[in-house]
Amino acid sequence: MIRVSDLVVSYPRSGRNAVDGVTFVAARGKLTALAGPNGSGKSSIVRALLGRADVVKGSVAVADSDVRTLSLTELARRVAVVPQREETTFPIQVREYVGMGRYPHLGLWRAATKVDDTAVTDALGQAGVTDLADRDTDALSGGEWQRVRIARALAQKAPALVLDEPTTFLDVAHEMAIFELLSSLARSGLAVLLVSHQLNLVARFADTIVLLNEGKIAISGAPTDVMKADRLEAIYGWPVVITRDPAIGAPALVPLRRPLTL
Amino acid sequence: MTRFRGWYWLLLVAALLGIAAIAVARGAVSVPLAAVFAALRGRGDPTALAIVRDLRLPRVMLGALVGAGLGASGAALQGSLRNPLAEPYLLGVSGGAAVGAVIAFALGFTSDVLVTLAAFAGSVGAVSVALAVSRVGARGARADLRALLIAGVIVGAFANATIMVALASAEPNTVRGALFWMMGSAADANWQRVGWLALSILAAGGALVYWAREIDVLSLGEETAASLGIDAEKSGRRVFLIAALLAAATVAAAGLIGFVGLVVPHIARRLGLRAHRPLIVASGLVGATLVVAADLAARTVAAPTELPLGAITALLGVPFFLVQLRRSA
């Protein structure tokens, strides 16, 4: 479980706090979504979780331990993070790549054991990328690469999983496949915290949505409570209507046209 | 992509031993291979014994150690800096070593030990300055590891300027000595030097092999490294420092031998290696083979004139690198 309490994060040479008094919980067995416009503080919360941002006040706790009291290795055993960006200067075999998720569990000689091998095999299976194990990371499509990255995080065997915009640049099918995967991971007992711009998908899959605006929580709760046209219009500064998606009746956001007046 | 097979290790070791045997046998005076092996066991006529054990063997071993050190250092730096163009010489190591040696020459020191020490001190100094510059560049905030690369290039350029100023007013003898050293050579090999270099390479190379898994994770970028329990900045600096010391030890032993640290890791990757633990070891083997071969060429191609070893490796390395660049584009 991830607990964010009254968190304040600020960057040097910046007027306002990037995150300004945010409190929420990402519980085990639930898919919690962190949404909001660009610059609303979503990624700063992820950075604070990894100890890579200046926390002015409040805390981020994973499994009841404040992340600042944990070593990076201890933290990596409690929460697996799939960051937004990752570098692939030197391609590597998928199985080896997923094996890096075992790094926080390796012993003094950093040698992989049977337990590590099993964890990697399990993770490949869970993420549905067993077939890709022998491929190289530069021979994957965008959708395959994201699933492989999730497999790497699953190999960490942490009870909490955090993903920062995992479906950017993916087409509809691959995007849906990732959301289905995250939803089933949450149902299997993980605490899944998803940072996403895709309000409509989040509304269909998430148990809780935490909607941020300018570093503060604008609304949080079940999708039906959060997806209100007036609130979303105010936050995004664009006219919208809320309808129901025809498949399962989840609230869906439709941004309206607003032609430029020249 | 090629897959690395277990027996490739045998191939790499056999290539090194084979080229080393030829390098011991060939030269101004050729010794038949049978006599070489006899001399290694302490048998045969005194002349062959002296040539093999006192002249050729230390030279070949020095070349092999220099190549191994540069190859391993290059592999570690490319991975941790996430830059296929990184190499120890780009990071100020060579420039600093040259400044140290040239200053020693200019002050009139001719003793082998003093020049070596001065070169080593020079590279360590340059690397420290590069580290400090990259920190200033980041204004105290978390430094991007790649700022180090730029800092190294800047320190190297400054070192070159210093050398030119020092040599402008130097005695012709000083200039010749400094120049010979800057061109790189394994000619001054002796067992003492081989021993020191072997120790340094064992220590620093072993440390790099130990931290190799961290380099794997570092190569994914700082955020991913952090999510896997690694402080990318601290860990990156550690790898940088060890790799720089490794390269500095080789520079102090044999002068500047360029392009080995840049090219060798690419050869090892072409064999199908990706994870850094085997990659660093294989780079050491390939680097050793390459420098022993280049030194053999330096001694024999234009005999009796000896060509500068550093020029040979650059002549081999530049075209290879251009081909590599074209392939990856």
Interface residues (C-beta under 8 A of the other chain):
Chain A: P12 L50 G51 R52 S71 L72 T73 E74 L75 A76 R77 A80 V81 V82 P83 Q84 R85 E86 E87 T88 T89 F90 P91 I92 Q93 E96 M100 G101 Y103 P104 L106 W109 R110 D136 A153 Q156
Chain B: M1 Q78 G79 R82 N83 P84 A141 R142 Y210 A212 R213 E214 D216 V217 S219 L220 G221 E223 T224 A226 S227 L228 G229 I230 D231 R269 R274 A275
